[in-house]
Amino acid sequence: MRCAAVLCLALLSMSFQPPDPEVRRAAVGDLTGLSPVLRRAFSADAPDFEPISKPGPHDWLAVHLESGQTFDDFKASRPNRPTESRRNIYLQPLGEFVPDRSPAIEKLCEFASAFFALEVKALPPVSLDKSKFTSRRNPNTGNLQILTDDVLDFLKGRLPADAFCLLAITMEDLYPEPSWNFVFGQASLRERVGVYSFARYDPAFYGEPRDSSYETLLLRRSCKVLAHETGHMFGLAHCTFFNCLMNGSNHLSESDRRPLHLCPVCLRKLQWSIGFDGVERYQTLERATRANGFVDEAGWLNHRIKILHGE
């Protein structure tokens, strides 16, 4: 039985073939009419963007068949876009964010604001009141878990009038229904609400020690999942063209392999939705990543700024 399962995974992983350069260029779409800066920003041939690799047996694309979403597909999907009156991203903390054991809310807001070039505001924390949210103890880990549907229903009634979206964040584990072990997060895209947990990005969740780099590791992982899931709120599907923040992930090591930046295809989608200045966004994001100790990402962004300037 185990051999059959392994064979099935192997066959699935063989079914996804990384796209060739021509397919990647087509996914970006026609760049005619864009400014020189944007053409450089969205170039599918830039060496700064690595083509997606073939998945391993347990990676996301080995067990989820996804055809990919080109820029033209994205536009045709009529995704949610910020408007003049709805341009703010709100974060709703649920439960405690204990210092030294949780990502700092203000740093999450700063990073998300730089990433999306929109204002990001944190609402006052909400306690995990049993009268509001159904909870249970996970039968495998014994950890407290919160039912995601209850959180989404709660958020729908609290969506600020000027909000593009409202995202609940928590250090508690989540589950979507009794038959599931856990879920990292869940969203209602059209209603512009979602909930995401950072619990399983903490090494201590798995009984591993927290070393001296723990706080930076947890913050990087939290920023990464926050940007990825908020990207979905803008209608960005999982990326199948490049190594990209919007790649799907099936396990923690795969999530850690994802870069903290968007590929040309996904960057063009987000820029079309928001209309930010590409150089200015990279500059703001470079400062935020450097301040948070994300040295590699800051160096990558600094190089991209020079490319966009034509250097």
TAJO-V452483 format. One line per field, one symbol per residue. burial: 1 if it has 9 or more other ideal C-beta (glycine too) atoms within 8 Angstrom, else 0. A space follows every 10 residues. Layout:
burial=???
//
This chain:
burial=0000010011 0110010010 0011101110 1000001111 1111010010 1100101011 1111010111 1011000011 0000011111 1111101000 0111101111 1111111101 1110110100 0010110100 0011111111 1101110110 0011111111 1111110000 0110111110 0111111111 1111100000 0001011111 1111111111 1111111111 1111111011 0001100101 1111111111 1111010111 1111111111 0101001101 1111101100 0
//
